[in-house]
C-alpha cells in the first residue's frame, strides 16, 4: 500500500529510538551522570513527600503545592529517564507503539501540569508576600484543593485530543531520532499530512504563554514588594529565594517555549534533544533543592528528624 506521496505504508509495531550519537566511552560517562542525577532526583522528591506527610508544621498550602511538584517530577523522570539510560548501553532501543504513545502522553500531561502549578505557586507566593494579612482568608483549604484539581484536570484534557489523533495515525517509518517519544519525531514518522495536528499542538502551547504571563506578573509584583523592604538583610534573603525560583522558571519556560511554541516538523533534532535534556534531567534534579530543601523550615525539620533518628540508634 502507498501513501499519496508515493511512500510505502507499512504496519509499524515498534519504534527504534536512536538517542545520542556518542562515542562508546562517552556513552558510559553520560550514563553514569544521568543515573546519578536520576537517583538524586528521586530520593530528593521522596524525602520531600515524607517530610511533609510526617510533620504537621509543613501542612500548609505552599508545601501542599511542593508535594504535587515532587510527584510531577517523579512521574516525569520515571517516564523518560529509565528508557533513556537503557539507550546509552544499547545501540538503538526499541519501544512498542503502545509504550511510545503512553510515554508521550505522560510527558505532556505532567509537563503541562507543571507549568500550571508553577503559575499557581507564583500566585501563592504573591499573596503571601504582598497580602500577608489576607493570606489565610484567600488561600484556604477549599481554594488550594480546587487549584490543584484545576491543574491536573486542565493538563489532562489539554492534550487528550491531540494524543488521540496521533494514536490514529498510520506510520511509515520506525526509526525515531530522539531519546524518547516526543511529538515532533512521531509526526515525522507518519505517512499522512499532520498539519492539522501540528496546528492543534501549537494552539495548545498557548498554555505555556499564559502560565508564563501569570508567573512573570506575580514575581514582578513580588520584586516590587521586596524593594520596599527597609533592611538590606531582609531584601537580600528575599531576593536570594526569588532569584533561585527565577532560574528554574527561566529554564522550564525558556526551553519548552523554544521547542513547542513553533511548528514541529521544521526543528533540528540534535539541538532539540539537548534542550529536552534540560527538561527531563536538569530541572527535575534542581527542583527539590531550589524550592524545598533550601527552605529554612524544611532544613530545621530535617535536622530535628535526623537528631531524633540518631537518639533512637
N, C-alpha and C positions, 0 to 999 in steps of 0.2 A: 504493500500500500504506500502511496506517495502523498505528500502534502502539496499545497497549491504552489509552493516554490520549488518543487521537484525533489525535495529531500525524502529519503525513505523513512517511513514511520514504523518504528519497532516497539514492542512491548517492553518497557523498562521496568524491571522489578527491584533494582537497587542502583545506587549512585556510588561512584568512586570519588572520594574526596582527596584531592592532590595535596592539600596542606601547604607547607612551606618548602620551597626548593632549597634546602640547606645541605651542606656537606655533612657526611655521617658524623664527624666529630662534633660539629656544631649542633646537630640534632640531639645528641646526648646531653650537651650543655644546656640547651634550651629546655629539654625535658626536665632536667633537674631543677632549673629555675622556676618553671611553671608549676612543677609538682610542689615545690616549697611554698610558692605563693598560694596554691590551692589549699594546702594543709593549714597555712596561717589564716586564710580567709574563712575556712570552715570552722576552725577552732575559735577564732575571734568572735564570729557571729553566734556560735553555740554558747560561748561564755556570756555574751550579752543577754541572750534569751534566758539563760539560767539565773543570772543575777537579778534581772527584772522580775522573773517568776518567783524567786525566793524572798526578795526583800521588799517589804511594803513601802519603804521610803521612795522606791522608784515607780510606784503605781500612780503615775501622773501622765497627762496627755503626751508630753514630749517623748517620754520613754515608751509609751504605747506605740507611737509613730516609729520610733527607732527599732522596736521589736519587729514591726512589719517590714522595715527596711532590711533588717537582718534576715528575715525569712525570704525576702526577694533575692538577696544576694546569694543565699544558699541554693535556692531554686535555679538562679541564673547560672552560677558556676557549675552546678551538677548537671545541668542540661547540655553544657558545652565542653567544659574542660576535660572530663574523663575520656571522651572520644578524641579530643584534641591531643591528649597525652599519648594515646594509643597510636595516633597518626605519626608521632615522632619516631616510634620504634618500628613501624611497618611501612614499607614502600607502597604507599597508596592504601587507603582504608575504605572498605565498603560499608554502606549503611542502607538498610532496606527503605523502600518507598514510604512505608508507614512511619518508621522511626524518623525519617527525614522530615516529613510533614509535622510530626509531633514536636520534634526539636525546634523547627522553625516557629511553630505557633507559641510554644513556651517562651522562646526567646523574645518574641514581640509582645506577648501577654505580660511577662514580668518587666520587660524594658519599658513599656508604656505605663504600667502601674508605677514604676519607679519615678518617671517624670511627673506624674500626677501627685505622687507622695511628696516629692521634693517641693512642689508648689504649696501643698498643704502644710508641710513643715516650715517653709519660709513664712507663711501667713501666721502660723502658730507662734513663731519667734517674734514676728512683728507685733502681735497683740501683747505678748509677754513683756516686750521691751518698751513699746510705745504707749501701751494702755495697761500698765501692771495692776491698777486697782480694779479694772473691769475684767481681768483675765479669767477668773473663776466663773464669772457670770456668762462670758462669751463662750469659753471652751469647756463647757460642762460635758458630762459623760455622754449624753444623748447626741450632742453635736459631733464630738470626735469619732463616735461609732458610726454615725451617718457619713462623715467624711471618708472614713476608711472603706465603708461599704461602697461609696461612690467611686473611690479609686479602683477597687477590684472589678466592680461591675462595668465601669466605663472602659477599662482596659480590655475586659473580656469581649465586649460587644464591638469595640472599635476595629479589631482585626478579624472578627468572625467571618464576615462576608468575603474579604479578600482571600483568606485562608481556604474557605470553602470553594471559591472559584479556582484557586491554584490546584487544589486536590483533584479537580475535574479535568485538568489539562492533560493532553497527550504529550509524551516526551520522546524525542528522537535520539538524544544523547545521554549517556550515563556518567560521563566524566565531568566533575564539578571542580573548578579551580578556586577552592576555598577550603577552610578547615572546619566549617560547619555549614548547615543547610540554610544559608542566607537567601533572602528573596530574590536578589539580583541574579545569582548563578542559577537558581531554579527557573526563573523566567527565560534565561538564555538557553536553557536546555529544552524548552518547549518547542513543539512542532508548529504551533499556531501563533497568530498575531496576539500579543499580550498587551497591546497599547491601552485598552480599557482598564485592565488590572493595574498597570503602571500608574495611570491617572488616578485611580481609586486610592492606591497606596500613597501617592503624592498628596492627595487631598487629606488623607488621614494624618499625614505628617504635620498638618496644622496644629495638632495636639501639642507637638513639640514647641511650636512657636507660642502657643497660648500659655503653656506652663512656664516657658522661659520668661514671658512677659510678666506673669504673676510673681515669679521668683525675683526677677530684676526689680520690680516696683517695691516688693516687700523689703528686700535688702537695701534698696536705696533709702527708704524711709528709716530703716534701722540705722544706717550710716549717719543720716542727718541727726537722729536722736543721740547717737554716740558722740557726735561732735559737740553736743550741748552739755555733755558731762564735764564738770568743772575740774576734777582731779585728773592729772596726767596718768596716774596708775590705773584708774578706772577706765579711761579711754584706751590705754594700752591693752588691758585684758580683753575688753570687748572687741577691739579691732583684731586681736590675735585669733579669737574664735571665729569672727566673721570672715577673715581672710582665708582661714583654713576651709571653711564651708564654700567660699567663693572658688577656691581651686578645684574642689570636687565638682561643683556645679558647672564650671567652665569646661572641664574635661568631658563630662557626660553630655551636656548640651552641644558643645562645640563639635565633638566627634560625630554625634548622631545627626545633627542638622546637616553636617557636611555630606554624610553618606545618604541619608534617607529623604532629604528635602529637595532632591532633584531626581530626574528620571533615572531608572536603574540600569538600563542597558548601555548607557554611554559611559560607564565608570570604569576606571582602570582597576583590575582586581588586586594586583600586588600591593598598591598603596591602601586600598580599602581593607585588605587583610591586616595590615599593620595598625590601621585606625581601629579595626574591630578588636584587636588585642587589648587596646586601652579599655574598651567597654567590658570585655569578658574576663580580663585578668587583673588589670591595674586598678580600676575603680572599685570592684568588689573587695580588693585587698586593703585599700586605704579607707574605705567607708567606716569600718568598725573603729579604727583608730582616730579618725578625724571627728566623727560625730559622737562617739560614746566613750571610748577608753581614755580620751584626753579630758573628759569631763571630771571636774573636781569631786562631785558627789559620787560618781561611779568609782573613782580611784580610792576614795575613803571607804566605801562599802567593800571594795575588793580587798583592801588591806585588812578590814575587820574580818572578812571571811577567811582569809589566809591565816590570820592570827588565831582565829577560833579553831581552824583545822590543825594548826601547829600545837595548840594546847591539848587537843584530843589525842594527838600522836605522842 
